[in-house]
Amino acid sequence: MIPYLKNPMGMKSRAFITRWSVSDSETIYLPLVSGGTYNMYVDWGDGSNSTITDYSSNTHTYTNAGTYDIKITGTCSLWNFNSVQTSKGKITAVLNWGDVGITSMNNAFNGCTNLASLAPYAPNVASYASAFYNCPALTTIPAKLFANCINTTSFNAVFMYSYSISGIPAGLFSNCASVTTYTYAFCYCTGLSGAAPELWNLDPEPTGTSCFYNCTNLTNYADIPTDWK
C-alpha cells in the first residue's frame, strides 16, 4: 500500500502516481480542466516540484528524455485527457490512484494510446463514461479495478475501442451495485476472449445497449441478448 505523504503544503494524502515517457526538452501538459478544484503538490520525478492551484498551471518541461513517475498529493478533482489532449500519448501507466479527491472519471484517459497499465482500486465516483476509451495499448484489466466503485452509476463506453484488451476479469463489477448503464462499455473491444459477465441478468437490469458490440470472440457471445451486442 502507498503510504500517506505529507507535502510541503501541509497536505496529507496518498499520492496519485502516473508514469510518462518523454523526449529531450519536451513539455508535458497535465489534463487539468476548468471547473476542477486544484490545490496540489506535484513531484515531477526529475528532482523538481510545483504547487498547482489553477488548471492552467499544468505544464512541465523535462530536460532529458526518459521515463518519469509523477506524484500528485493534495486535491485534484478533475483529470480529463479528452479536453487537454496535448500529452495524451505520453502517459504509459497509472501506478496508484491515491486519494486526491477525483470527483469524475469521465474521459479521464480518453485517447491515451500508450496507456498500458492500470492500478487496482480506482476512485469511487458516479461516472466512468469513456474513462478508458480508445486505449489500444491496454491489454489487461486489473480484477480489482472497480472494487471501490460502490456509488458508480455509469460505465458508458468505459473501454470502447480499447481493442487489445484480452479478457474481462471475473467479478470486475461485483461491487458496482448502483450501475444503471453499461451502454457501449466494451463496444469494439475485438480482442476480448473468454466469457462476458452476465450483466444482463442483474435485477434490476441496467441499460446495456451495444455493450459487447463486435466482441464476437467471447465464448458466450451467442448467449448475450440482442440489445447488448
Secondary structure, 3 states (H helix, E strand, C coil): CCCCEECCCCCEECCEEEEEEECCCEEEECCCCCCCCEEEEEECCCCCEEEECCCCCCEEEECCCEEEEEEEEEEECCCCCCCCCCCCCCEEEEEECCCCCCCCCCCCCCCCCCCCECCCCCCCCCECCCCCCCCCCCCCCCCCCCCCCCCCCECCCCCCCCCCCCCCCCCCCCCCCCCCECCCCCCCCCCCCCCCCCHHHCCCCCECCCCCCCCCCCCCHHHCCHHHC
